[in-house]
Amino acid sequence: MSATDHLVRKEKTQAKLYDVESMMEMKGSEANGYVILLKGSPPSPESSSKKKAKKKKDDNLPLAFMSLTSGNVIDACFGVVNPSRNGDTPARRSARDAKALLDECDVTDAFRQTAVNAYREGFEAVIRYEKEMGKLNCITRCFRSSSIRRKAEEDIHKAFASLVTAVGESKPE
């Protein structure tokens, strides 16, 4: 496989797991709710010992992963507003495909943890973006908003990099 093929495959996998534009449109409070669901607690600076954090992550892992594959977490990453409504939209199809992809790759706790961490970190990037944008006034918004948005988009892509790799390794095509 050439480097170009690998890059194209990586970009296709990214597009199957989340839509960065839809995530950027999400409200910070909504993203915060998903972080709480995936983490088991509100986002906060790392103050507890790593051992406690590891135990808490392990306890919450089955519920957190189930919220990805059976809940509405992934729906939000594709901009699906009301997942319970009938109707087949491109966003709903993409969310359904992402859930199926995670289900197919779900083989180990390590993969589940990678998936949960990726989505949690993606939502945390959205929260940081909202906070940074909230600090701007109407004049500074004109000059700084595009660089803040670009940084947030990069953070979201970085958050999902390990999941894209894990999906590629567990599902070779």
N, C-alpha and C positions, 0 to 999 in steps of 0.2 A: 504494500500500500504506500503510495507516495505521500509526501507532506501535504500536498494540496487535497488529496482524498481524505486524509485524516482531519484537516481543518474543516472541510465541508461537512464531514460526518459529525464533528463536534458542534458546529453551528446548527445542524438539523436536530441534534439531541437537545441543545439548549432551547430551540423553538418548541420542542415537544413538552418541555418541563415547565415553562413559564413564559409570560409575555411581559417584557420589561416596561412597555408603555402602559399597560393596564395596571401594573404594580405601582408605577409612578403616580397614577391618578388616584390611588387609594388614599383615604384619609388616615392620618396618623393614629387616631383613636381606634380605627378598625384594625390597622396593622398591630397596634398594641394588644388588642384582644387575641389576635392569632399568636403573638409571641407568648402570651400567658398560657394559651392552650398547648402550644408546642413545648414550652419550657416548664410549665407547671407552676410558674411564679412570674410576677411582673419583671420586666427588664430592669436590671440594676447593675451598678458596678460590682465587679468581683470582690466581695469582702469575706465570703466564707471560705473555708478550706476546700481544696480541690477534692478531697475524699468525700465530703458531704455532697458537693455538687455532682460528683460521679454517681453516688448512690441515688440521688434524687433523679438524675437523668435516666438511670436504669429502671427505676420504679415507674416513671412516666412514659417510657418508650412505647409499650404496646398501645396505649391510648393515643399518644401523639402520632404514631405512624398510622393508626386507624383513622385519625382525623384527616390525614392526607388522602388516604385511598378511599375512604367511605364518607368523609365529611365534606365541608364546603371550603376548606383551606385552599385547595388547588383551584376551585372555582373562582375564588377571589383573585388568584394570580393571573387569570385570563379575563377578568372583568365581568364575570357572570354575576349579575345583580341578584337574581332570585332563582337559585338552582332548582327549586321545587316546581316552578312553572313548566308547563309543557311547551314544546317548541324546540326545534332543532336549529340552533344558530351556530355559526363558526366558533364562537367562544365556548359554547357548551360542548361541541364536538372535540375541541382542543383539550378542554378540561377532562372530558371522559377518556380521551386517548392518553393523557398524562397519568391519570389514575391507573389505567390498564398497564401502562409501561412500568410504573412503580410496582404494581402487583406481580408482573412477570419477573421482575428483577429481585423481588423480595425473597432472598435466600438466607440471609444471616442477620444477626442483631447488629453487626457492624454496618451493613448496608442500610438498615433501618435508621440507625443513629446518624449516618451520613446524610440521609434524606431529610430527617427531622432538623438537623443542624443547618442544612442548606436553606430550607424554607424559613427557619427562624432567623437566620442571619440576613436573609433577603428582606424580611419584614422589619428587622432592626435598621437596615439601611433606609427603608422608607420612613421610619420614625425620625432618624437623624436628618433626612432631607426636609421633612416637614418642620422640624425645629429650626434648622438653618434658614429656611424660607420665611418662617415666622419672625425672624430677627430683622428682616430687611424692611426698609420703608419704601415708599413709592419711587424714590430716586435711585436708591441702591439696588432695588429690584431690577431696574433696567440694565444695570451693568454687571451684576453678579449672578443673576438667576441662572443663566445658561451654564456657567462654570460649576455652580452648585448642583445643577441637574446632571451634568455630565459626570461629575464625581459620584453622585448617587447611582447612576446607571452602571458605572464601573464597579462600584461596591456590590451591586446586585449580581453582576456577572461573576465577580470573584466569589461571592457567597455560594453560587451554584457550580463553580468549577470542579469541586471534589465530587459532587453528585454526578455531573456529566461524565467524569472519568469513571466513577463506579458503575454507572449504567453501561458505558462502553465496554468495561471489563466483564460485566456479568452477562451481557447480551451481545456477543460478537455477531456482526452481520456480514 
